[in-house]
Amino acid sequence: MPSPYRAIFAAPGSKGFSAAGFFGRMPLSMLGIGIVTMISQLTGRYGLAGALAATLAMSAAVLGPQISRLVDRHGQAKVVRPATLASVAAVAGLLVCAQQDAPDWTLFVFSAAAGCVPSVGSMTRARWAEIYRGSPRELHTAYSWESIVDEVCFIFGPIISIGLSTAWFPEAGPLLAAAFLVVGVFWLTAQRATEPVPHPREHHTGGSALRSPGLQVLVATFVATGAIFGAVDVVTVAFAEEQGHKAAASLVLAVYALGSCLAGAVFGLLHLKGSASRRWLVGVCAMAVSMIPLQLAGNLPFLAVALFVAGLSVAPTMVTTMALIEAHVPRTNLTEGMTWTSTGLAVGVALGSSAAGWVVDASGADAGYVVPAVAGALAAAVAFLGYRRLGRPVPTREGQREREYEDGAQHVA
């Protein structure tokens, strides 16, 4: 492991909570695609399968920030464990109803209830922020590491989920995702020494973290960014099917995540100076431009190369986003603020998936890549319009530390 990464894991307990966070985040990439695979195998109804996955995503988008807001007030263990048990119970109900051919409305009820799954990635990043408060260099590396973990989950999660559901039994993918969630969450919350100190209700005088103008810009941009991801997933599967190699779609998408993973690893080694908001704007624009070559994809090898290149801008942009959240959200709402960006992504994924599916049905997979291109252009436009808001960090007692992230250099107060 390169020295900057080795250095951040010198902090006591860091290896343990990061490992737990990996297991707890696997369901993020496994559950939705697992439900699609399970329902399509049991019923052959892809429309129903997609609608259930969208219900899960939208439910998580609504409930996730509320759960994280409670975490900021009461602590991770008190809130996340009950939420996890409720989500797992709902997944169990969904599997039973699907297997027993229950009415469709029961599937939607349990899919919606499963959306109370906590944002484990936000919990682990909040722990890094607590450990390296006032140390921008180390926190930059820690956030880069967490982005690498995210991409590893998205490389292997769908392959595992789809593989188990097709080779073993239909419910295997979602079942393993639920097991990962339980193991990850209870392992994470058992590590109390690194848990951020909760902030009681009386400290939350500003209301929701989403009141921050800077966070509003980040979330709005991430809705469009999520539409890129959702559209790319759907269109790539359709494109691979048209090429006669549908099974290769998961490998091509894994290459997309691999590009992001490698870029995140390198980004964490860099000691960057200058404006974080400017780096973020460049990253969003790079993601938008990287969608243009997809319009020229005539075969799967070319598509894989184009997606690998497109992935190079993803993780660095995500890492910079976490630093900007630190600068624009009070520490009392930090976990909630991080979860709002995940919510924006989830909403965007649902919208992008739906739009891409409609275009593919109407005009074919080649035309479908117009959707992520349009979403990228929209993301760049929103980023340009809101860029000035990101230059004004939230005024708090820790304003000096937060400005350190914007400047990209360490200062001593």
Salt bridges, closest charged atoms under 4 A:
ASP104 OD2 - ARG45 NH2 2.79
GLU130 OE2 - ARG133 NH2 2.90
GLU130 OE1 - ARG331 NH1 3.46
GLU146 OE1 - ARG25 NH2 2.37
ASP150 OD1 - ARG25 NH1 2.83
ASP150 OD2 - ARG125 NH2 2.64
GLU195 OE1 - ARG192 NE 2.86
GLU326 OE1 - ARG331 NH2 3.71
GLU326 OE1 - ARG401 NH1 2.65
GLU336 OE1 - ARG69 NE 3.98
GLU398 OE1 - ARG331 NE 3.09
GLU398 OE1 - ARG401 NH2 2.68
GLU402 OE2 - ARG401 NH2 3.54
